[in-house]
Amino acid sequence: MTAPLGVSRRHEFVLYFDVTNGNPNGDPDAANMPRMDPETGHGLVSDVCLKRKIRNFVEMVGPDWAAKRGIDERRYGIYVTEGSILNEKHREAYLRERPDDPDVRKARKLTPKSDEEALRLRQFMCDNFFDIRAFGGVLSTSINAGQVRGPVQFAFGRSVEPILPLEVSITRMAATNEAEKKERSEGEDDEKRGDKRTMGRKHIVPYGLYRAHGYVSAPLAAHPTKGTGFSEDDLDLLFEALTNMFEHDRSAARGEMATRKLVMFRHNSALGNAHAHELFALVKTWRVHKGSRHDIGAEATDNWPAARSFADYSITIDEKAVPEGVEVISR
């Protein structure tokens, strides 16, 4: 498989997405409540959560994406999938490297025999798995395929205003067995009979607009030995995933989620032409109500009703302040 050249220009991006009556990212250490900053009340969505949605999207559309562009569809495999055995994916690299070695198929432990072989094993993993090529990974398990530092990285998503999660009880009409049915019908009073119908609870955010930052490093994509080979086609697919990943990730627990805006900063060099934090500051979120617009948290908004839709916000980009050598692309 001939790998395309890695991206040659640095990128940053700002992703806005929202949730209505759903849980965007439950915290398993807090009874699956929406993740929150306990000091400010702002909602959080982990980088791992966002990467999972990208993986799912690429797994679904990758082969068609590759076919339309004349790319080998094997490049769009996904390393971290539900129920997969990671060691067996590492074994694929060794089978390619040592096709005549009968021990490779059954060995519980495998390690590279030389630095050159280690590079080839690492390259196999980058060439065949989109998420390794993009996000990197620690592949040094008992069947050792090395380590990869990925060029694509995310920060946590954070709601633009504090959120107030609600806990909702869920009931059911059916009984699990005959004993439960009898207990329901013969309960002492209506309240106790009602208790038997409760089957669980779920947490929702009535509405929240979240903002996440991301980075694409050209040197980590295109370096002759350390680069993963993350290409321009991969970059296009990444941005396509960020735009559409929620459209194919529906569930009752997550309510209604959607990407609302994606702002990309493309530098004209590998090392970049401006600091990332300066570019992110050019993208601003405002609160709007009845034709008025103010900074989030401004005193003038104290008596405004809580935001309950994307229409309660406005997003602006100060394109006049964009430094020379940086291009702004907005979706």
N, C-alpha and C positions, 0 to 999 in steps of 0.2 A: 504494500500500500504506500503510495507516494503522498506524503503529508504536505498540505499547502503551507505557505509562509505565514508566520505569526503576524499579528497586527503590528503596525509600525508607528502608531500614534497613540498617545495617552488619552484616556477618556475618564470623565466623571459623570455621574448622573444623579438626578433627584427624582424619586418616585413618590407620587401621591396616590394613596388608595384609601377607600373608606369601607365601613361596615355599618349595616343597618339591622338592628335586632338580631345580632349574632355574636359569636365569640371568635375573634380573629386569631387568637393564639392562647390556648389554655395553659395554665401553669400546673404541672403535675404535683408540685410541692404545696399547692394551695387549693386542693379539691377542684382543680381544673378551672379555677376562676381566671378571667382575662388577666394577662400579665400587666402589672402596674408598677410605677415608681411610687413607693409608699410615702415619700416626702412631698411629692407634688401632685399626686393623683393622676398623672399622665399615663395613658396606656402605652404598652410596649409590645412589639412583635419581634421575635428573635431573628437573627440572620439565618439560622438553621431552618426556620419555618419558611422563609422566603425562598431559600435554595431548594427546599423540598418541592415547592410548587413549580419552580423552574424545571427541576428534574422530571416531574410528572408531565409537563407540557412537552418537553423535548422528547421524552420517551414516546409520546403519542404522535407527534408530527415529524420527528426526525427523519424517518425513512423517506417520506414524501418530499420533505425539504431537500434532502440530498439528491433524490432522483431528478427533481426539477432543475438542479444546478449541475448535474453531471458529476456529483461527488459520490465516492464509495459510501454506501449507507452504513457500513460497519463503523464508521467514525462517530456515529450517533447512538452507540450503546450507552447505557446508564449503569454506573458501578454500584451505587447505593440504591437498591430496590427492595421492596417488601419481601422478606423471607429469604433473601439471597444469602449464599455462603461466600463470603469475600475471598477466602482462601482458594476456592475453586476458580475464581476469576483471575487470581494471581497465577494459578496453575496453567491457565491458557497461555500466559506469556512464556512460561518455561517449556510448554509443549511446542511452541513456535521456535524457541531458541534451541531446544535439544530434542528434535523429533525422533532420533534413533536411540534415546535413552529410555529403556523400559521402566526404570525406577521412578521416573517423573510422574507417571500416572497414579501411583499409589503412595508415594512418599508423604509422610506427615510433615516433614521439615525439608525445606529447600532454600539454599542461599546461593547468591552469585559466586561463580568461580574466579571472577576477575572484575576489575573496575569497568572494563569494556563491556563485559556481559551485563553488569548492573545497569549501565547506560542503555543497552538495548532492551532490557526488560522494562525499564522505566519508560522508554519511548513507545513500546508496545501498549502499555497502559494508557499513555496520553493519546496515542493514535486511535484507540478503539473505544474510549469512554469519554463522552462529552464532559461529564461532571468532573472527571480527573483533570482534563485539559483546561477547564475553566476554573474550578475551585481548589484544585490540588487535593492531596490526601496523604495520610500516613499509611503506607502499604507494607510496613515492616512487621508483619505478623509471622507466624511460624513458617509460612511459605512467603519468603521475603522478596518483595518487588520494589523496595526502596521508599523514598519519600518524595513528594512533589509539592512544590509551593505554587499555588495557582495565581494567575494574574487577575482574576475577578474576585473582588471581596465586597462584602456588605457590612454596614453598621446596623444596629438595631433600628427598626422603625419606631417612631414615637408619635403619639397623637399631638395635634397642634394645640389642643386644649385639654384640661383634665376631663376624665370620663367618670361616670357613676354607674358601675355594673348593677344589674338587677338579677335576683335569684328567682327562678320560676319553677314551681312544682309541676310535675308531669303525672297525670293519672291515666288509668286504663279501665275499660269496661269489662274485659275478660278476666277470668280467674286462671291461676296456674294449674290447680288440681281441684278435685272434689272437696277436699277438706277446706281449702280456702274459700270455695264457693259457699259452703255451708256456714262458715264463720262469718262471711259477709252478710248473708241473709238473716242470721240469727244474732247479730251483734246487739249489744245492750241499747245503743241509741244511734241516731243518725251520724253523730260526730265520729264515733268509734268505727262505724261501718265505713265511713268515708276514708278513715286512715288506711284501711285495707286496700283502697284503690290507688294510693300513691305508690308509684314505681320508681321515682327518682326526681332529681332536680337538675336544672341546667342554668348556666349563667349567660347573660346577654349584655351587650352594650347597645343601648337604644340608638345611638349614632356616634360615630367617631371618625374623624379624618386623620389619617396617619401620613407621616413623611419619613422616608428612608433615603440614605445616601449610599452610593456605590462607586466603585473604583475599578478601572481596567488599566493594568500596568503593561505597557508595550515591552519593556525589557524582560519581564517574566514570561511573556508570550513568545518572544522572538529570539532570545539568547541562543547562540549556537549549541550550547550543551545543557544549560539549565532551563531553557525555554520549553514550554509545553506544546507549542505549535498552535495555540489558540488563534484562529484565523479571522479574516474579515467576514467570511461566511458565518463563522461561529458567533461573531459579534452581532451580526444582523439577526441571527436566531435568538440570541440572548435578549435583544431589545424587543423582538416579536413576542417572546415569552413574557417579558415584563408587562407588555401591553395587554395580552390576552389570557394570562395564566388563570385568572379568577373565573373566566367564562367556562372553564372545564374543571372546576374544583368545587362544585356545588354540594352542600350538605345542609341538613336542618340545623346542625350545631353552629355553622358559620353564618347563617342568615344570608343577607345579600351583601356581597363584597364585589368591588369593582376598582379597576385602575382608573384614576381620574385624570392624571397628567404625568407625563414622563418628559423631563428636560435633560438633554444630553449636552455635555461640553466636550468638543473634540479639539485637541491641540494639534498643531502642525509639526510636532516633533515627538520623539519617543519619551524624552524626559519632561516635556510639558513646558508651557509658557506662562503659567500663573499658579499660585497656590490654590489647592482645592477649597480650603475654607473661604477664600475670597470669592471664588466662583459660586459656592453654595449661598453666600450672603446676598447674591444678586437675585435669588429667587425668594420671593416674600409671600407670606400668607396673610390675608386680611379677613376681618369679620365684616359682614355686610348685613344690613337690615333696613328695609323700606327706603332704599336708595342712598343710604348713608354708608360710608366705609371708614373703618378705623383699624388701628393696630389691635391685634389680639391682646386682651387684657387691659386695654385703655379704659380710663375712668368713664368715658362716654358710653361704654358698652355695659356698664354695671347693671342697668335695669332691662337690658335686652333679654328676650327669651333664649333658652338654651338652643344651640344649633341642633337641628334635626334632619338636615339634608345638605348636599353639596352646594345648594343654592345659597346657603347662609355664609359661604366663604367666597373669596376671590383670590386668585393666584396671579402674580405679576412677575415679569422678568425685566430687569433693568438692562436692556440690551445696549444702551448707549455707554454703559460703564464696562462692557466686556473688553478685556485686554486684547491687544493686538496678538494675532497668532492663535486665537481661540474662536471656534465656530460654535454657535448655539443651534441645536436642533430640538424642536419641541413637537411632541405628539399628544 
